[in-house]
Amino acid sequence: DELKDGLAALRAVCLRSFPEFLADVKVAAMSKGGDTSTGLADFTLTTVNYLEHIPEVEEAVGSVLLALGDGNWRMGDRMPVAKSNLGPGDEQIVIEHFMYDVINTVITSLTTISKSQKRPAFGSIFLLNNISYLHMHILLEPRTQNLPKLLSRQTQDTLNSNFRTAKAEYFNANFMPLLQTLSDETGGGAGGGTATKERFTKFFDLFEEVAERHRMARVLEDDIEGKDTVVEEVVKLVVPTLQRFTQKNREKEFSKSEFSAFSFFIIKIRACSYDCVRC
């Protein structure tokens, strides 16, 4: 009887562990935010570590999830769970469903935290760092060889699309104000030359703000390849706009000494993209 009771208690613990893990990730979104932290969230690291171990006990995990019921790990969602037709032999399918819900829950929590930060630019760096970590260690270069085979196509698409979205939001929050300054055509006519130089000055003031921000907040600190990609994309985004603006106004608005600063700041833009270590 004691052995039977012990096994029953152990089974109950196993059944509870899956919904409790998702609940913990949801709670994390409410306990963090409003600051300027841009590093990896604890629950991001925990989630990757958690999912990395599932292939090692795949059969047992599949059996427990089938016993729990497909989707019943979404505790507190207030959404009805359709009756599952999964049964013995469908262990991988139910694991894929669970993995999808875990990834979605983590991404939702990360997005909530990023949007709650007082300064959106810092929130965008936080989101990019964390989504990139998930994308890298779960899909692209997992440390557990068999992890990708437990990811459904829907889960892979979710990771890919959210990584692209996070990167786009990072560019938008950190670099679009620079481009908007140069594309603002107000101030033409009389006094237009002064307005143009003011836009040029404002561009570099904003650039220094970006540099200072990146001195405080590292982007993709441990992902050299990903950082290099971001560098090139930032340069392709910012430099052509600055070139067009400068060429357009070179002869009529700028002196030679003012124009000579252009090449120097292109170099600074590239350096700033490398985490602005020396900006």
Secondary structure, DSSP 8 states (H G I E B T S, - for coil): -HHHHHHHHHHHHHHHHHHHHHHHHHHHHHHS-SS---S--HHHHHHHHHHHHGGGGHHHHHHHHHHH-TTTT-TT-----------TT-HHHHHHHHHHHHHHHHHHHHHHHHHHSSSHHHHHHHHHHHHHHHIIIIIIS-SSTTSGGGS-HHHHHHHHHHHHHHHHHHHHHHTHHHHHHHH---S-STTHHHHHHHHHHHHHHHHHHHHHHHHHS-SSTT-HHHHHHHHHHHHHHHHHHHHHHHHHHHHHH--HHHHHHHHHHHHHHHHHHTTTTT-
